């Protein structure tokens, strides 16, 4: 059993594209696409900023708000 585990652990964790008959640059394209997918996923799960209506008002609205809050 130990010999089997040792053999399995000795196998490469990454298969070269050549063994599937693909060009060696296929791995570059694959890794670029994986990187793009990772970045896209990270950006999609980030919370979007919330803009309140008060932030969209004019300068006069800000002055009135300051007077009301004091």
NORLINJO-V226614 format. One record per backbone hydrogen bond with DSSP energy under -1.0 kcal/mol. NH is the residue of the N-H (numbers start at 1). CO is the residue of the C=O. E is the energy in kcal/mol with one decimal. If there is no record, write none. Layout:
# NORLINJO-V226614
NH/CO/E
NH/CO/E
This chain:
# NORLINJO-V226614
5/1/-2.2
6/2/-2.4
7/3/-2.2
8/4/-2.5
9/5/-2.4
10/6/-1.1
19/16/-1.2
20/17/-1.5
21/18/-1.6
22/17/-2.2
26/23/-1.8
29/25/-2.0
30/26/-2.3
31/27/-2.5
32/28/-2.3
33/29/-2.2
34/30/-2.3
35/31/-2.3
36/32/-2.4
37/33/-2.5
38/34/-2.2
39/35/-2.4
40/36/-2.5
41/37/-2.3
42/38/-2.4
43/39/-2.4
44/40/-2.0
45/41/-1.6
57/54/-1.1
62/58/-1.2
63/59/-1.8
64/60/-2.4
65/61/-2.1
66/62/-2.1
67/63/-1.8
68/64/-2.1
69/65/-2.0
